[in-house]
Amino acid sequence: MAAVSCPFNIPPLTFQRKKTATKTRLVFAMLRSSANSCSTKSIAVASPQTLPRVSPYSLQYEQGKVGAVPDGGVSKTSISAMEYLTSILTSKVYDVAVESPLQHAAKLSERLGVDIWLKREDAQPVFSFKLRGAYNMMAKLPKEQLEQGVICSSAGNHAQGVALAAKTLGCDAVIVMPVTTPRIKWESVKRLGATVVLVGDSYDEAQAYAIKRSVKENRTFIPPFDHPDVISGQGTVGLEIVRQLYSPIHAIFVPVGGGGLIAGIAAYVKRVLPEVRIIGVEPSDANAMALSLHHGERVRLDQVGGFADGVAVKEVGIEPFRICKELIDGVVLVDRNAICSSIKDMFEEKRSILEPAGALALAGAEAYCRYYNLKDANVVAITSGANMNFDRLSLVTEITNLGRQQETMLTTFIPDEPKSNKQFRELVGTRH
Ligand SMILES: Cc1ncc(COP(=O)(O)O)c(C=O)c1O
């Protein structure tokens, strides 16, 4: 998934469709009437809000340090903390998701002098946690709405989550993906029975098409992170961790894209175990949450690094940001080397290959333990996905070796003349 901008507003209580002179704004709301539910009556899509543009490089700090610590201010919302708790506790995710194991990482723990626990969301049926939120939202839709079908735009894990949820619920799903989406990704979505439409060169274009089509065909748009039911579905990851680990937890490290996963985890864990630190992890060149918390308002990145494509998001969601501002303890930033090293650590530990976004939290947890010289504590990292493009593996290996200083990369200019290549090779000498 790349450069996602979330188009939702969450006004209180009623569903409404407003027509303005220039554009149609659809807004959605939570129903308080049905017990234990934050569910949407219908869906809505709004024109993107104009957010302040910032560069990812305007906020950088040392790897492992917890920065962008929010002020903890509580903002007005239509959904109370109790509603989130009950919504998470009664979430329907287990029709499709499994309670993923929480596994001790023995080698890493020994190396760092702490107990590292891996919450294995890469072991879900579609190899990421994303099916939890998608299914929870779709399962709560009224029958008539579900019969109209659903639509989403995604080039990644959300697409597979929606496709599997639709298959399980027996509803029609259209998944809009940019034309640049690798064949392997759209084929796996198609295999799940969804209709794949390849449109546009970027995620934004695919999203614009999906939103238009959702209105035209009266399909429900399933957003990747900015919806209370999606957040509640992701929150079941937090519920499971609390149930699975009896000893005191120092911190839970969570990868952040649009913020749905961390918001859901914080909404549960901070209410039942407020002493547990909830720390977001972002790539240093895709730090929309850190910058938004730093500025005290949502901002839009003017560019975003795409290495960890699952979290390459230019702006975080409205509802995730509201929750994070109040509940999380800050954000750790990591670079590509750290992410690749953690992919290797995970492979050595469990023989599993994580995608870059899936290894992000582990990279953040490792960097944090080193930065604060943390010892004898329980630290949880969400390994959030394993949908790695096979042909990117060689890049990961190369970067890992660079990070461990086993290789050096040099860049130079060679004149475009006969024999210059040969001369260059002679100059560098033979490799040993
Ligand atoms: C593997 C993986 N990890 C983390 C995330 C970030 O989740 P969120 O957008 O809810 O912050 C995503 C999002 O798609 C993902 O695919």
The ligand as a Tripos MOL2 file, in Angstrom:
@<TRIPOS>MOLECULE
LIG
   16    16     1     0     0
SMALL
NO_CHARGES

@<TRIPOS>ATOM
      1 C1          2.4960   -5.4800    7.2650 C.3       1 LIG1
      2 C2          1.8970   -4.2040    7.7540 C.ar      1 LIG1
      3 N1          2.3400   -3.6960    8.9200 N.ar      1 LIG1
      4 C3          1.8460   -2.5550    9.4120 C.ar      1 LIG1
      5 C4          0.8760   -1.8250    8.7430 C.ar      1 LIG1
      6 C5          0.3770   -0.5280    9.3110 C.3       1 LIG1
      7 O1         -0.9470   -0.6080    9.7590 O.3       1 LIG1
      8 P1         -1.7960    0.7100    9.9530 P.3       1 LIG1
      9 O2         -2.0260    1.3170    8.6090 O.co2     1 LIG1
     10 O3         -3.0430    0.2540   10.6070 O.co2     1 LIG1
     11 O4         -0.9810    1.6160   10.8260 O.co2     1 LIG1
     12 C6          0.3780   -2.3200    7.5240 C.ar      1 LIG1
     13 C7         -0.6550   -1.6130    6.7850 C.2       1 LIG1
     14 O5         -1.1520   -2.0200    5.7690 O.2       1 LIG1
     15 C8          0.8990   -3.5380    7.0150 C.ar      1 LIG1
     16 O6          0.4770   -4.0570    5.8590 O.3       1 LIG1
@<TRIPOS>BOND
     1     1     2 1
     2     2     3 ar
     3     2    15 ar
     4     3     4 ar
     5     4     5 ar
     6     5     6 1
     7     5    12 ar
     8     6     7 1
     9     7     8 1
    10     8     9 2
    11     8    10 1
    12     8    11 1
    13    12    13 1
    14    12    15 ar
    15    13    14 2
    16    15    16 1
@<TRIPOS>SUBSTRUCTURE
     1 LIG1         1 GROUP 0 **** ****
